[in-house]
């Protein structure tokens, strides 16, 4: 259950990271509200997951899921480059997350 909560926390991290772009420097009310709500949910779920997962693993996975999702949505929503170096780097983050999961079993 902790791993599922951690994954959800990472997805909400993606939500607030992308939301930051839409707040336009916190000048847009509703994007700002949703971004702050996503931040609170993300941190709350991370905290709950950390009750039973090692802190280093949980934090690294949370950041990794957030980074991967944010890069992917940056490519899709904002036409950011999807060149080989970026995709290989995302692959390395995925490998790190899998390695941490396996090492925590």
Secondary structure by P-SEA (a helix, b strand, c coil): caaaaaaaaaaaaaaaaaaaaaaccccccaaaaaaaaaaaaaaaaaaaaaccccaaaaaaaaaaaaaaaaaaaaaacccccccaaaaaaaaaaaaaaaaaaaaac
